């Protein structure tokens, strides 16, 4: 991304010269608590480079070099070095206060990384320094109880105009832009970097860059990449420059790092000091900007050259020495005949902004989808003001509730999108999960106590509109045997493989009529006990829409038999099974010849010759 554009002016009593002196003092101190490498070999790790000499690491930085807040900490430190743990948690300079949930997220990230990567030694104060520079500690701690920002924090559009050109990489799932990417969340991750480093630190099943717990842990792991030891000066500088390729950015982060190490305290969420102001600002802010005119992506509020109006010159005339003879001054100035009217010191009242009063359905159709497929219909809502007009640039949160595994694109259960010029806003595509049933999507205006609207959605079980047998080899066997060929079928729906479709297999008597009757003889399956079973249910197709049946056996009945398979959706297929009769015995085996020694051969009637010799 492009280098930092337009350094912001720091508000308050501290002048530019004093701020520069603070940075100079910081550089001279070599950042206490961070030791330079001592190898002395002139390598990058042992060169002892200062912040101003550090070389940015290769690759796209975390923020894509989006603009950042350049406010510097006060010259008065919040406490003595190393004693921050002894400070009361609710007292101290305003700038040293960190919102409670944000502070908890930084400390949790430090503890988590200390357990998984103890060699990195990432301090939570470094995460706090980056969070201060990137988003003003999540806009002064405007987060919910789970640590998710109440409104999106997005950097400028990275379209190559003043910044880098990064085409959309997440279909707008995180940054709400389907054309270009934008830095997102309290730690300002661009979607491509979040795809690699995103974390689920609060164990809610989501990796959300808008959640301070997730974002802080992701930032810490990124800073530790490459086996860095953040107590080594060169590693620390390289880690910070990996966040934003700007040496001025590096010096700004280091100044806040030192300030927070000297002491800080906890303040309630939403009451942190915002950049460019001395007190928290109560109204919610639009994405990409902060109160007080401190815009993420704006330039310094300087007067353009040549636009200053010159001071009026004194009038020429008597007594000026430029025209006519001088006149002695009188004790009383002459009265003007018509003195000008006094200007009204009261500025004109700005026109009242019509408040947001309603959120409504903007024509969303029926929300129905087959399990595992996208919903064809998208949820659309409209926000209206008191005059009934569409309210533009209002953040609307869409949230999936209920016992469902349906998700918005990107695997999210909650997304925030801003309304357009006509007050309408469309949620991302809904994708049905494997679980059939009903669920609800709530749409509410962020930061407004308005009644949300509910959209009912239904996920139906997978169905098939086509069922076919895989292979065409005849299915034959003899009575009392088993079929050697296993039967496999394939289900499809609208030309695509139909996964998870329920199928019933039944041995039937005939195909006449819609209600086929189960056969009581012929081929059969076996149950768990090995007993004949002629109907199988609870069968489902695999990811490719295929189903292979168990082995089929034949009893003592010969003939042509029928197997019908019926899929959810009503489509069916009938398969013929041939059972051949047992082979008939051969004629030579039907009546064996009597042997000479058998009793019948010695009887008188059968042996006359024998009977004759006897008498």
Secondary structure, DSSP 8 states (H G I E B T S, - for coil): -----S-----SS--HHHHHHHHHHHHHHT-TT-B-----SSSTTTS---TTT----SS--TTTT---------SS-SSSTT-GGGS-TT-S-GGGEEEHHHHHHHHHHHHHHHHH-TTT---HHHHHHHHHHHHHHHHHH-B-TTSBBSS--B----BSSSS-B-B-SSTTTTTS-SSB--EETTTTEEHHHHHHH---TT-SS---TTBHHHHHHHHHHHHTTTT--TTBHHHHHHHHHTTSS-HHHHHHHHHHHHHHHT--EEE-TT-S--TT-SS---S---TTB-GGG-BTT-------TT-S--------STTTTSSS------SS----SS-------S---------EEEEEE-S---EEEETTSB-SS--EEEEEETTS-B--S-EEEEEEESS---EETTTBSEEEEE--TTSEEE---EE--S--EEEEEEEEETT-----EEEEEEEE----SEEEES-----EEETTSB-SS--EEEEEETTEE-TT-EEEEEEES--SSSS--B-SSS-BEE-TTS-EE-EEEEEE--TTSEEE----B--S--EEEEEEEEETTS-EEEEEEEEE------GGGTS----TTSGGGGSTTT-HHHHHHT-
